[in-house]
Amino acid sequence: MPRDEIYSDLELPVQNAPDDRPYVFINMVATIDGKTISSARGEPVEDLGSDFDKVVMRRIEDAADAVLIGAGSQRSSPKITYPPHLIRIVATRSGRLLWGSRFFNDDPSKVVVLCPSTTQLLNAPPGVRVLRAGTDSIDWPLALRKIREELGVRRLLVEGGSDVNGQLLGLDLVNELFLTIAPKVKLGSSTPTYAGAEALPRGEMQNYRLIEEHCVGEEVFLRYRRIR
Ligand SMILES: NC(=O)c1ccc[n+]([C@@H]2O[C@H](COP(=O)([O-])OP(=O)(O)OC[C@H]3O[C@@H](n4cnc5c(N)ncnc54)[C@H](OP(=O)(O)O)[C@@H]3O)[C@@H](O)[C@H]2O)c1
């Protein structure tokens, strides 16, 4: 496939999502050894993927109605920007977010803070939209229901980090996985990978079908769909 066409006009079978949540897909870039950071956890990762990986990332974002990231990723990437149409959702328990970043200020009408009911949002800009689900921790099935029903999101792109990805995968709430393999090795037994959380027992390992694969330069672009 010509590189111009990879993930252009991405088709997502949203009808396969249950009525009470959006179609959920994750996109990440990882090293050959599966790590998803290039420096320390909590620092930006712009240098992990190539310029073309960033183009591909934009095409995947173009197919979404909303993007969800964890607060760890939000705090690590003050310069992160999104296509104008995207609703931007950030998950937090601490309420400690980079309020001065582009995430909050490029288009405040598109921003949603997702948190449990006990979270206090200190120093939040006036009028920031807040979605609460759960008491001490985000109740993910309830959060996804609210994202679908209250925000009208049918296609939800999750862009990490490892913590948020792991929780959603652990609850089997994800329909597709996009992965770019960058030709690098990072190492580290505690270095974040595509997804953290608790290991699944052998009998509960999840199966995915490879539905697209593209090799461009030194990178491989993979797309998997959950088989249930
Ligand atoms: N390679 C890639 O494609 C890629 C993509 C994204 C990010 N990254 C990198 O990954 C790192 C961040 O990943 P991470 O795993 O450390 O963090 P993360 O998943 O981005 O965010 C974790 C944070 O999300 C909030 N959170 C998660 N689950 C929650 C729950 N159930 N209830 C309430 N809040 C919840 C908490 O925020 P509070 O701490 O505010 O309570 C938690 O500390 C950064 O270095 C970033 O640059 C890499």
Ligand as a Chemical Component Dictionary entry (heavy atoms), coordinates in Angstrom:
data_LIG
# 
_chem_comp.id                   LIG 
_chem_comp.type                 NON-POLYMER 
_chem_comp.pdbx_formal_charge   0 
_chem_comp.three_letter_code    LIG 
# 
loop_
_chem_comp_atom.comp_id 
_chem_comp_atom.atom_id 
_chem_comp_atom.alt_atom_id 
_chem_comp_atom.type_symbol 
_chem_comp_atom.charge 
_chem_comp_atom.model_Cartn_x 
_chem_comp_atom.model_Cartn_y 
_chem_comp_atom.model_Cartn_z 
_chem_comp_atom.pdbx_ordinal 
LIG N1  N1  N 0  5.066  5.482  23.401 1  
LIG C1  C1  C 0  3.882  6.009  23.359 2  
LIG O1  O1  O 0  3.156  5.869  22.356 3  
LIG C2  C2  C 0  3.363  6.791  24.548 4  
LIG C3  C3  C 0  2.048  7.241  24.557 5  
LIG C4  C4  C 0  1.594  7.928  25.678 6  
LIG C5  C5  C 0  2.442  8.184  26.734 7  
LIG N2  N2  N 1  3.710  7.763  26.695 8  
LIG C6  C6  C 0  4.619  8.035  27.828 9  
LIG O2  O2  O 0  4.166  7.253  28.926 10 
LIG C7  C7  C 0  4.423  7.957  30.137 11 
LIG C8  C8  C 0  3.123  8.074  30.908 12 
LIG O3  O3  O 0  2.534  6.806  31.076 13 
LIG P1  P1  P 0  2.101  6.300  32.534 14 
LIG O4  O4  O 0  1.738  4.874  32.420 15 
LIG O5  O5  O -1 3.164  6.708  33.505 16 
LIG O6  O6  O 0  0.844  7.205  32.889 17 
LIG P2  P2  P 0  -0.599 7.415  32.210 18 
LIG O7  O7  O 0  -1.246 6.108  31.930 19 
LIG O8  O8  O 0  -0.487 8.394  31.101 20 
LIG O9  O9  O 0  -1.357 8.169  33.384 21 
LIG C9  C9  C 0  -1.493 7.563  34.642 22 
LIG C10 C10 C 0  -2.331 8.479  35.499 23 
LIG O10 O10 O 0  -3.698 8.487  35.018 24 
LIG C11 C11 C 0  -4.577 8.643  36.121 25 
LIG N3  N3  N 0  -5.335 7.415  36.274 26 
LIG C12 C12 C 0  -5.069 6.180  35.759 27 
LIG N4  N4  N 0  -5.992 5.298  36.136 28 
LIG C13 C13 C 0  -6.877 5.971  36.919 29 
LIG C14 C14 C 0  -8.046 5.602  37.627 30 
LIG N5  N5  N 0  -8.534 4.333  37.584 31 
LIG N6  N6  N 0  -8.688 6.542  38.335 32 
LIG C15 C15 C 0  -8.221 7.819  38.377 33 
LIG N7  N7  N 0  -7.120 8.237  37.728 34 
LIG C16 C16 C 0  -6.460 7.312  37.007 35 
LIG C17 C17 C 0  -3.699 8.867  37.344 36 
LIG O11 O11 O 0  -3.473 10.274 37.359 37 
LIG P3  P3  P 0  -3.022 11.119 38.660 38 
LIG O12 O12 O 0  -1.568 10.787 38.852 39 
LIG O13 O13 O 0  -3.265 12.532 38.279 40 
LIG O14 O14 O 0  -3.880 10.666 39.787 41 
LIG C18 C18 C 0  -2.443 8.097  36.955 42 
LIG O15 O15 O 0  -1.295 8.457  37.682 43 
LIG C19 C19 C 0  4.971  9.305  29.764 44 
LIG O16 O16 O 0  6.377  9.299  29.891 45 
LIG C20 C20 C 0  4.563  9.457  28.317 46 
LIG O17 O17 O 0  5.439  10.310 27.623 47 
LIG C21 C21 C 0  4.187  7.042  25.635 48 
# 
loop_
_chem_comp_bond.comp_id 
_chem_comp_bond.atom_id_1 
_chem_comp_bond.atom_id_2 
_chem_comp_bond.value_order 
_chem_comp_bond.pdbx_ordinal 
LIG N1  C1  SING 1  
LIG C1  O1  DOUB 2  
LIG C1  C2  SING 3  
LIG C2  C3  SING 4  
LIG C2  C21 DOUB 5  
LIG C3  C4  DOUB 6  
LIG C4  C5  SING 7  
LIG C5  N2  DOUB 8  
LIG N2  C6  SING 9  
LIG N2  C21 SING 10 
LIG C6  O2  SING 11 
LIG C6  C20 SING 12 
LIG O2  C7  SING 13 
LIG C7  C8  SING 14 
LIG C7  C19 SING 15 
LIG C8  O3  SING 16 
LIG O3  P1  SING 17 
LIG P1  O4  DOUB 18 
LIG P1  O5  SING 19 
LIG P1  O6  SING 20 
LIG O6  P2  SING 21 
LIG P2  O7  DOUB 22 
LIG P2  O8  SING 23 
LIG P2  O9  SING 24 
LIG O9  C9  SING 25 
LIG C9  C10 SING 26 
LIG C10 O10 SING 27 
LIG C10 C18 SING 28 
LIG O10 C11 SING 29 
LIG C11 N3  SING 30 
LIG C11 C17 SING 31 
LIG N3  C12 SING 32 
LIG N3  C16 SING 33 
LIG C12 N4  DOUB 34 
LIG N4  C13 SING 35 
LIG C13 C14 SING 36 
LIG C13 C16 DOUB 37 
LIG C14 N5  SING 38 
LIG C14 N6  DOUB 39 
LIG N6  C15 SING 40 
LIG C15 N7  DOUB 41 
LIG N7  C16 SING 42 
LIG C17 O11 SING 43 
LIG C17 C18 SING 44 
LIG O11 P3  SING 45 
LIG P3  O12 DOUB 46 
LIG P3  O13 SING 47 
LIG P3  O14 SING 48 
LIG C18 O15 SING 49 
LIG C19 O16 SING 50 
LIG C19 C20 SING 51 
LIG C20 O17 SING 52 
# 
